[in-house]
Amino acid sequence: MPLLVMKFGGTSVGDLDRIKNAAQKVKREVERGYDVIVIVSAMSGKTNELVGWVEQTSPLFDAREYDAVVSSGENVTAGLMALTLQEMDIPARSWQGWQVPLKTTSAHSAARIESIPRDNLDAKFGEGMRVAVIAGFQGISPEGRITTLGRGGSDTTAVAFAAAFDAERCDIYTDVDGVYTTDPRISDKARKLDRIAFEEMLELASLGAKVLQTRSVELAMRYKVKLRVLSSFEDTDENSGTLVCDEEDIVEQNVVSGVAYQRDEAKMTLISVADRPGIAAAIFGPLAEAGVNVDMIVQNISEDGRTDMTFSCPVNQVARASEALTKAKDAGSINFHELVADTDVAKVSVVGIGMRSHAGVASQMFEALSRENINIRVITTSEIKISVLIDRKYMELAVQALHDTFGLEKA
């Protein structure tokens, strides 16, 4: 039979009534003739509770035991979902990651999937099982220990199973009914997209859109897995939600598809750094070792052998970045006069594969911000996106202005 993967996030399985609602959606697909692999997250709030228990018990915890505890939330949901389906006379059983087995690396709490052998599930489907309910977010290491894939790992689990089992599609059920041109909470003109290209979704996910986890989109793009994002709380059909697919599957493409934002950004500037070969490596090497996620980087024109180096990072990593750079200065590997941190900025980005073949997008963007008297601090570009750092107090105004400028409310 054709196979479908269906993933339900934490809000979609937040209590027994919601699990029953999700099970009804699975039953409908079984009645349409599909075998179904269901990936479930922990019930909403449960993972945070489990993490809190671990941290209270052992502040310097053993990562292996952390995974053993934190992965248990998904096990509960998988068992309850399987029981609910059985009550609906659907042949279903639950599977933990090690039972499949979903094989991962040994990097506890941030493991990566290495392989998903099909034998066990194929055998059970052959014996009459119609639904395999699999605990998301978890796998097994080469040492035989439970591992977890990091936050949002259930999305990655779902896409990996869709790729391994050649699924017709991977449906991601969440608390929103699709991917929007921007956050509807900021712009009431935000429009749900019927389709979006993998590359656009990857950029939007990495730039702040919370609908899909970045690694899951990367995996879907690599293995050409069609993703559909849709709501758990609405009646759906084959035309519901947003389909994330190949660029070739989109007939008519807007120049800009969406506006994304990240509120909690910081801008850090090293003033008067020696302009010499290797200086960038000397600065960003220690930052990488300290686990600082550097994003935008700008180097000023050199004057008298000195230059300024500016970069952005999340606000909660400013202290870590300052410490790493101060240590590097004390060790003599870099020399700068001052380190200035501005923790009151935000990043706003426009994304669209149509930008490849259309000139003038940057000009339109900058003119729109200028009309609103919004000063741009830093600019970075790629083939399909333009990002700017601006004062945080202007973030919502910038998103609304850019949404209007590119006519994103129109299909």
C-alpha positions in Angstrom: 0.0 0.0 0.0 1.1 3.6 -0.4 2.8 5.0 2.7 2.2 8.4 4.4 4.2 9.9 7.3 2.2 12.1 9.7 3.9 14.1 12.5 2.0 15.6 15.4 3.8 18.3 17.5 3.4 18.8 21.2 0.3 21.1 21.1 -1.4 18.6 18.7 -1.1 15.9 21.4 -1.3 18.1 24.5 -4.0 16.0 26.2 -6.1 12.9 25.7 -8.8 14.7 23.7 -6.1 16.1 21.3 -4.6 12.7 20.9 -8.0 11.4 20.0 -8.4 14.2 17.5 -5.0 13.4 15.9 -5.9 9.7 15.8 -9.1 10.5 13.9 -6.9 12.2 11.2 -4.7 9.1 11.1 -7.8 6.8 10.8 -9.1 8.9 7.8 -5.8 8.3 5.9 -5.9 4.6 6.7 -9.5 4.5 5.3 -8.2 6.2 2.1 -5.8 3.2 1.6 -2.5 4.3 3.2 -0.2 2.6 5.6 0.8 5.3 8.0 3.9 6.0 10.0 3.0 8.5 12.8 5.7 10.5 14.5 4.7 12.0 17.8 6.3 14.6 20.1 5.9 14.7 23.9 2.7 16.3 25.1 3.1 20.1 25.3 5.2 21.3 28.2 6.4 17.8 29.2 9.9 18.1 27.7 10.5 21.3 29.6 9.3 19.6 32.8 11.6 16.7 32.2 14.6 19.0 31.5 13.8 20.9 34.6 13.8 17.7 36.7 17.2 16.7 35.3 18.8 20.1 36.0 17.4 20.2 39.6 18.7 16.7 40.2 22.1 17.1 38.7 23.3 20.6 37.5 26.4 19.0 35.9 24.4 16.1 34.5 25.6 13.0 32.6 24.4 13.6 29.0 23.5 9.9 28.6 21.1 10.0 31.5 19.7 13.3 30.3 18.7 11.7 27.1 17.2 8.7 28.9 15.0 11.0 31.0 14.1 13.6 28.3 13.2 11.0 25.6 10.5 9.5 27.9 7.9 12.1 27.0 7.7 10.8 23.5 7.3 7.2 24.7 4.2 8.2 26.7 2.6 9.9 23.7 3.4 7.0 21.3 1.8 4.5 23.6 -1.3 6.6 24.2 -1.7 7.2 20.4 -1.4 3.5 19.6 -3.9 2.6 22.3 -6.3 5.3 21.0 -6.0 3.9 17.4 -6.6 0.3 18.6 -9.8 1.5 20.3 -10.8 2.7 16.8 -10.1 -0.8 15.4 -7.0 0.3 13.6 -4.1 -2.2 13.8 -1.5 0.0 15.4 1.5 -0.4 17.7 4.0 1.9 19.2 7.8 1.9 18.6 10.6 3.6 20.5 13.6 4.7 18.6 15.8 1.8 19.6 13.1 -0.7 18.5 13.0 0.5 14.9 16.1 1.0 15.2 16.8 4.6 14.3 20.6 4.7 14.4 22.3 7.9 15.4 25.7 9.3 16.3 26.9 9.3 19.9 26.4 13.1 20.4 23.9 13.0 23.3 21.2 15.7 23.2 22.4 16.7 19.7 22.7 13.4 17.8 22.4 13.1 14.1 20.6 10.3 12.2 22.9 7.8 10.4 20.4 5.2 9.2 16.9 3.7 9.5 16.8 0.0 8.6 13.4 -0.9 7.2 13.3 -4.6 8.1 11.4 -4.5 11.4 8.6 -2.1 10.2 8.3 -3.7 6.8 7.8 -7.1 8.5 5.0 -5.8 10.7 3.3 -3.9 7.9 3.4 -7.2 6.0 1.7 -9.0 8.9 -1.2 -6.5 8.9 -0.1 -3.5 11.0 -1.6 -0.4 9.4 -0.1 2.3 11.6 3.4 2.4 13.3 3.4 5.1 16.0 7.0 6.1 16.5 8.4 8.2 19.4 10.1 11.2 17.7 13.2 13.0 18.7 15.0 9.8 19.8 17.3 7.1 18.5 20.1 4.7 19.6 23.8 5.3 19.5 26.5 2.7 18.4 27.1 2.1 22.1 23.5 1.0 22.6 22.4 4.1 24.5 19.3 6.2 23.9 20.1 9.5 22.2 18.0 12.6 21.4 18.2 14.8 18.3 17.9 18.3 19.9 14.9 20.6 20.0 12.6 20.2 17.1 14.0 16.7 16.5 10.6 15.2 15.9 10.3 17.1 12.6 13.7 15.7 11.6 12.6 12.2 12.6 9.5 12.5 10.4 11.4 13.6 7.3 14.0 10.9 7.8 11.3 8.2 7.9 9.6 9.6 4.9 12.9 9.4 3.0 13.8 5.9 4.3 10.4 4.5 3.4 9.8 6.4 0.1 6.7 8.0 1.5 4.3 9.7 -0.8 4.4 12.8 1.5 5.2 13.9 5.0 2.5 15.8 6.7 3.5 18.0 9.7 0.5 18.8 11.9 1.0 21.8 14.1 -1.0 24.6 15.7 -0.9 26.8 12.6 -2.6 26.0 9.3 0.4 26.5 7.0 3.4 28.8 6.2 2.5 32.5 6.0 4.2 35.4 4.1 5.0 36.8 7.6 3.9 36.4 11.2 0.1 37.0 11.3 0.5 38.4 14.8 2.6 41.3 13.3 0.7 41.9 10.0 -3.0 41.2 9.6 -2.3 41.2 5.9 -0.1 38.0 6.2 -1.3 35.4 3.6 -1.0 31.6 3.8 1.1 30.2 1.0 -0.2 27.2 -1.0 3.4 26.2 -1.9 6.9 27.3 -1.0 10.2 26.0 -2.4 12.6 24.1 -0.1 15.3 26.8 -0.3 12.8 29.5 0.7 11.5 27.5 3.6 15.1 26.7 4.7 16.0 30.4 4.7 12.8 31.4 6.5 13.3 28.7 9.1 16.9 29.8 9.7 15.8 33.5 9.9 13.3 33.1 12.6 10.1 31.4 11.2 9.2 28.8 13.8 6.9 26.6 11.7 9.5 24.0 10.7 12.9 23.0 12.2 15.8 23.9 10.0 17.4 20.4 10.0 14.1 18.8 8.8 13.9 21.2 5.8 17.6 20.5 4.9 16.8 16.7 5.0 13.6 17.1 2.9 15.5 19.2 0.3 18.3 16.6 0.1 16.0 13.6 -0.3 13.2 15.4 -2.2 10.6 14.6 0.4 7.4 16.6 -0.1 6.4 18.3 3.2 3.0 19.6 4.0 2.4 21.9 7.0 -1.2 21.9 8.2 -3.3 22.4 11.3 -4.3 19.7 13.8 -7.3 21.7 14.9 -9.1 22.2 11.5 -10.8 19.9 9.1 -8.3 19.3 6.2 -8.3 17.8 2.8 -5.6 17.3 0.0 -5.6 21.0 -0.7 -5.1 22.2 2.9 -1.9 23.7 4.4 1.3 24.6 2.7 3.3 22.2 0.5 7.1 22.6 0.7 8.4 21.2 -2.5 10.9 21.6 -5.4 11.1 24.9 -7.1 10.1 23.2 -10.4 6.7 22.2 -8.8 5.7 25.9 -8.3 4.1 27.3 -11.4 4.0 31.0 -10.6 6.6 32.4 -8.1 6.5 35.8 -6.5 9.8 37.7 -6.4 9.6 37.8 -2.6 7.8 35.0 -0.8 8.1 36.1 2.8 9.4 38.4 5.5 11.1 36.9 8.5 12.4 38.4 11.7 14.5 37.6 14.7 13.9 39.8 17.7 16.7 38.9 20.2 19.8 39.8 18.2 22.9 41.7 19.3 25.5 43.6 17.4 29.1 43.4 18.6 31.9 45.5 17.3 35.7 45.2 17.8 37.1 48.7 17.4 40.5 49.2 15.9 41.7 45.6 15.2 45.0 45.1 13.4 44.2 44.6 9.6 46.5 41.6 8.8 46.2 38.2 7.2 44.6 35.7 9.6 42.8 38.3 11.8 39.3 37.0 11.0 40.4 33.5 12.0 41.9 34.8 15.2 38.6 36.5 16.1 36.0 33.9 14.9 38.0 30.8 16.0 37.6 31.5 19.7 34.0 32.4 19.2 33.3 29.1 17.5 35.1 27.2 20.3 32.9 29.1 22.8 29.8 28.0 20.9 28.8 31.5 19.8 26.5 31.4 16.8 27.9 34.3 14.7 25.6 35.4 11.9 26.2 38.7 10.0 29.8 39.9 9.6 31.0 43.2 8.3 34.6 44.6 8.2 35.2 48.3 7.7 37.7 49.7 5.3 41.2 49.7 6.8 42.9 53.0 7.9 46.5 53.1 9.1 46.6 49.4 9.3 43.6 49.2 11.7 40.0 48.2 11.0 36.7 47.6 12.8 35.0 44.2 12.8 31.3 43.9 13.4 29.2 40.7 13.8 25.8 39.7 15.1 24.8 36.9 17.5 21.9 36.0 19.7 21.5 38.3 22.8 21.9 35.4 25.2 25.4 34.7 23.8 26.8 38.2 24.3 28.5 37.4 27.6 30.0 34.3 26.2 31.3 36.1 23.1 32.8 38.9 25.3 34.6 36.4 27.5 36.0 34.5 24.5 37.3 37.7 22.9 38.8 39.1 26.1 40.6 35.9 26.7 42.0 35.9 23.1 43.1 39.5 23.7 44.8 38.6 27.0 46.6 35.7 25.2 47.9 38.1 22.6 46.3 36.4 19.6 44.2 39.5 18.8 44.5 43.2 19.7 41.6 45.7 19.8 41.0 49.0 21.5 37.4 48.3 22.6 34.5 45.8 22.4 31.1 47.4 22.0 27.9 45.4 22.3 24.5 46.7 21.2 21.8 44.4 22.6 18.8 46.4 21.3 18.7 45.4 17.6 16.6 43.0 15.5 17.1 41.3 12.2 14.6 41.6 9.4 14.9 39.6 6.2 13.1 39.2 2.8 13.3 35.8 1.1 12.3 34.7 -2.4 13.8 32.4 -5.1 12.4 35.0 -7.6 15.2 37.3 -6.5 17.6 35.3 -8.6 16.2 36.7 -11.8 14.9 40.1 -10.7 17.0 43.1 -10.1 16.1 45.9 -7.7 14.8 44.0 -4.7 17.5 45.5 -2.4 16.7 49.0 -3.7 13.0 48.5 -3.0 13.7 47.1 0.5 16.0 50.0 1.4 13.6 52.6 0.1 10.8 51.1 2.1 12.8 51.3 5.3 13.9 54.8 4.5 10.3 56.0 4.1 9.7 54.9 7.6 12.9 56.6 8.9 14.4 53.2 9.9 18.2 53.2 9.9 20.0 50.1 8.7 23.0 49.1 10.9 24.2 46.0 8.9 23.3 44.4 5.6 24.0 40.8 4.4 22.7 39.1 1.2 22.6 35.7 -0.4 21.2 34.6 -3.7 17.6 34.5 -2.4 17.6 36.7 0.7 18.5 40.1 2.0 18.9 40.7 5.8 19.3 43.9 7.7 20.0 44.8 11.4 17.8 47.6 12.7 16.9 49.1 16.1 14.5 46.6 17.8 11.8 49.2 18.4 11.3 49.5 14.7 11.1 45.7 14.0 7.3 45.4 13.6 7.1 48.6 11.6 9.8 47.2 9.2 8.0 43.9 8.8 4.7 45.6 7.9 6.3 48.1 5.6 8.2 45.4 3.7 5.2 43.1 3.5 3.2 46.0 1.9 6.1 47.1 -0.4 6.4 43.6 -2.0 2.6 43.1 -2.2 2.7 39.8 -0.3 -1.0 40.0 0.6 -1.7 39.2 -3.1 -1.6 35.6 -4.4 
